[in-house]
Amino acid sequence: MRKSLIPAALTLLVGAAASRPAFAFDNETLRAHISFPFHVLDSTLPPGDYVIKSAQGMDPALFEIWSTDGKNGMFFLTESGEPDLTGSESTHLVFDRIGQEVFLREVVIPGETGRRLAVSSAESRAEVAAARAPSATAQPRSAD
């Protein structure tokens, strides 16, 4: 199931990067314009401009994400992910699409190990729903 999500995740990453100056990284702060609703663990955040950063001084696994208008935000825990072997020169976000839902999967910082988010119960429910959904390529039979 996860292997089929890789193309969707890459599509979302490229799509997000293509929309206006989507990402900027300065003083360990990632600024992103996210043009679609998305989940961070079990919370859903609307499209908009966001600031993502480590919650300095508390725990290196603790991050925070806030809309630039201050209306939406939260703290979230991450775990150590895979090292960035792609040679990325910019910090970026990786999303997974499951069915119609989009989930923040990882925060990638060049030269460091990425910070992955755990699979949430919302993501597990989306996977079950996607697995049960009829295939989009299946054609209904006509009743002659």
Long-range contacts (C-beta under 8 A, 24 or more apart in sequence): 1-127, 1-131, 5-96, 5-97, 5-98, 8-96, 8-97, 9-94, 9-95, 9-96, 9-97, 9-105, 11-97, 12-36, 12-95, 12-96, 12-97, 12-102, 13-92, 13-93, 13-94, 13-95, 16-93, 16-95, 17-92, 23-90, 23-91, 23-92, 23-93, 25-90, 25-91, 25-109, 28-53, 28-54, 28-56, 29-53, 30-91, 30-93, 30-107, 31-68, 32-93, 34-93, 36-102, 37-102, 38-95, 38-102, 38-103, 38-104, 39-101, 39-102, 39-103, 39-104, 39-120, 39-122, 39-123, 40-65, 40-74, 40-76, 40-103, 40-104, 40-117, 41-76, 41-117, 41-118, 41-120, 41-122, 42-120, 42-121, 42-122, 43-74, 44-122, 45-72, 45-74, 46-72, 48-72, 52-93, 52-107, 61-115, 63-107, 63-115, 65-104, 76-117, 77-117, 77-118, 78-107, 78-115, 78-116, 78-117, 79-115, 79-116, 79-117, 79-118, 80-113, 80-114, 80-115, 80-116, 81-106, 81-108, 81-113, 81-114, 81-115, 81-116, 82-113, 82-114, 82-116, 83-112, 83-113, 83-114, 84-108, 84-109, 84-110, 84-111, 84-112, 84-113, 84-114, 96-123, 98-123, 98-126, 98-127, 98-130, 99-126, 99-129, 99-130, 99-133, 101-126
